[in-house]
Amino acid sequence: MEWLNSDEKDAWTGLASLMLLMPGRLEAPLQQESGLSLFEYLVLSHVSEAPARRIRMSELAHLANGSLSRLSNVVKRFEQRGWMTRSPDPDDGRYTIATLTDAGYEVVVAAAPVHLRSVRELVLDPLTAEDREALIRIASKLRLTLPSP
């Protein structure tokens, strides 16, 4: 086994630190001001951006980076609040479609400024345009190495 050299260790520990710190820092303002977890916000946000605010649950789980079972539990709570509905996919009944209601859309629209403020403060504003391009390139490269869930 070959140990990490100094540059490799700095790269890895920097990334690990971000992976552990960033979700909590992004979630805290959402939780405080909107009562949503980061995962819940991402679910609502992705459905709100889908055509006709409808998306297959399997695709939504991938976009929100969660398991189907975790997503199902969240969507069940959203259904109880009147924010989402689920129905069989008319094109292929093996799939389930999640649809954002008008009430759910209002929730995500109200929470979006809180999330965007955090994203700008914690991620985008400290970076130059060149840094952002490098981040896009690096994140894309690392995502390609990950197996599908």
C-alpha positions as CSV (number, residue, x, y, z in Angstrom):
1,M,0.0,0.0,0.0
2,E,1.3,3.4,-0.9
3,W,0.6,6.3,1.6
4,L,-0.7,9.6,0.4
5,N,1.9,12.2,-0.4
6,S,1.6,15.7,1.1
7,D,-0.4,17.1,-1.9
8,E,-2.6,14.1,-2.1
9,K,-3.3,14.2,1.6
10,D,-4.1,18.0,1.4
11,A,-6.5,17.4,-1.5
12,W,-8.2,14.5,0.2
13,T,-8.6,16.1,3.6
14,G,-9.8,19.3,2.1
15,L,-12.5,17.4,0.1
16,A,-13.4,15.3,3.1
17,S,-13.8,18.3,5.3
18,L,-16.1,20.0,2.8
19,M,-18.2,16.8,2.4
20,L,-18.7,16.7,6.2
21,L,-19.2,20.4,6.9
22,M,-21.1,21.7,3.9
23,P,-24.4,19.8,4.2
24,G,-25.0,21.0,7.7
25,R,-24.0,24.6,6.9
26,L,-26.4,24.6,3.9
27,E,-29.2,22.9,5.9
28,A,-29.2,25.0,9.0
29,P,-30.7,28.2,7.5
30,L,-33.2,26.1,5.5
31,Q,-34.3,24.3,8.6
32,Q,-34.5,27.5,10.7
33,E,-36.3,29.7,8.1
34,S,-38.3,27.1,6.1
35,G,-38.5,24.0,8.3
36,L,-37.0,21.9,5.5
37,S,-34.0,19.6,5.5
38,L,-31.5,20.0,2.6
39,F,-32.7,16.7,1.1
40,E,-36.3,17.9,1.3
41,Y,-35.5,21.2,-0.4
42,L,-33.5,19.4,-3.1
43,V,-36.5,17.1,-3.7
44,L,-38.9,20.0,-4.0
45,S,-36.5,22.0,-6.1
46,H,-35.8,19.2,-8.7
47,V,-39.5,18.5,-9.1
48,S,-40.2,22.2,-9.5
49,E,-37.7,22.4,-12.4
50,A,-39.0,19.3,-14.2
51,P,-41.4,19.7,-17.1
52,A,-44.9,20.2,-15.9
53,R,-43.5,19.7,-12.4
54,R,-43.6,16.0,-12.9
55,I,-40.8,13.5,-12.7
56,R,-40.2,9.7,-12.2
57,M,-39.4,8.8,-8.6
58,S,-36.3,6.9,-9.7
59,E,-34.9,9.9,-11.6
60,L,-35.8,12.2,-8.6
61,A,-33.9,9.9,-6.2
62,H,-30.8,10.1,-8.5
63,L,-31.0,13.9,-8.8
64,A,-31.5,14.4,-5.0
65,N,-28.8,11.8,-4.3
66,G,-31.0,9.6,-2.1
67,S,-32.3,6.1,-2.1
68,L,-35.8,5.3,-3.4
69,S,-36.9,4.3,0.1
70,R,-35.7,7.6,1.7
71,L,-37.4,9.5,-1.2
72,S,-40.6,7.6,-0.7
73,N,-40.7,8.5,2.9
74,V,-40.2,12.2,2.2
75,V,-42.7,12.2,-0.6
76,K,-45.3,10.5,1.6
77,R,-44.9,13.4,4.1
78,F,-45.2,15.9,1.3
79,E,-48.4,14.1,0.1
80,Q,-49.8,14.4,3.6
81,R,-49.1,18.2,3.5
82,G,-50.6,18.6,0.1
83,W,-47.3,19.4,-1.6
84,M,-46.9,16.4,-3.9
85,T,-48.9,13.6,-5.4
86,R,-47.8,10.3,-6.8
87,S,-49.3,8.3,-9.7
88,P,-48.4,5.5,-12.0
89,D,-46.4,6.6,-15.1
90,P,-48.9,6.5,-18.0
91,D,-46.1,5.6,-20.4
92,D,-44.9,2.7,-18.2
93,G,-46.8,1.6,-15.2
94,R,-43.7,0.1,-13.6
95,Y,-42.6,3.6,-12.7
96,T,-44.2,6.2,-10.4
97,I,-44.5,9.8,-11.2
98,A,-44.1,12.5,-8.5
99,T,-46.0,15.7,-9.2
100,L,-45.5,19.0,-7.3
101,T,-48.8,20.7,-6.4
102,D,-49.3,24.4,-6.4
103,A,-49.0,24.4,-2.6
104,G,-45.6,22.5,-2.9
105,Y,-44.4,25.0,-5.5
106,E,-45.2,27.9,-3.1
107,V,-43.1,26.1,-0.5
108,V,-40.0,25.7,-2.7
109,V,-40.4,29.3,-4.1
110,A,-40.4,30.6,-0.5
111,A,-37.4,28.5,0.5
112,A,-35.3,29.2,-2.6
113,P,-33.9,32.6,-1.5
114,V,-32.7,31.1,1.8
115,H,-30.9,28.3,0.0
116,L,-29.5,30.5,-2.7
117,R,-28.2,33.0,-0.1
118,S,-26.3,30.1,1.6
119,V,-25.0,28.7,-1.7
120,R,-23.7,32.1,-2.7
121,E,-22.1,32.9,0.7
122,L,-20.6,29.5,1.3
123,V,-19.7,28.3,-2.2
124,L,-19.9,30.8,-5.0
125,D,-18.9,34.2,-3.6
126,P,-15.5,33.1,-2.2
127,L,-14.5,31.7,-5.6
128,T,-13.3,33.5,-8.7
129,A,-14.7,32.7,-12.1
130,E,-11.6,30.5,-12.7
131,D,-12.2,28.7,-9.4
132,R,-15.8,28.0,-10.4
133,E,-14.7,26.6,-13.7
134,A,-12.2,24.4,-12.0
135,L,-14.8,23.2,-9.5
136,I,-17.2,22.3,-12.3
137,R,-14.4,20.4,-14.1
138,I,-13.3,18.6,-10.9
139,A,-16.8,17.7,-9.7
140,S,-17.7,16.3,-13.2
141,K,-14.5,14.2,-13.3
142,L,-15.1,12.8,-9.8
143,R,-18.8,12.0,-10.5
144,L,-17.7,9.9,-13.5
145,T,-15.7,7.7,-11.1
146,L,-18.7,6.9,-8.9
147,P,-20.7,3.8,-9.6
148,S,-24.5,4.3,-10.1
149,P,-26.5,3.8,-6.9
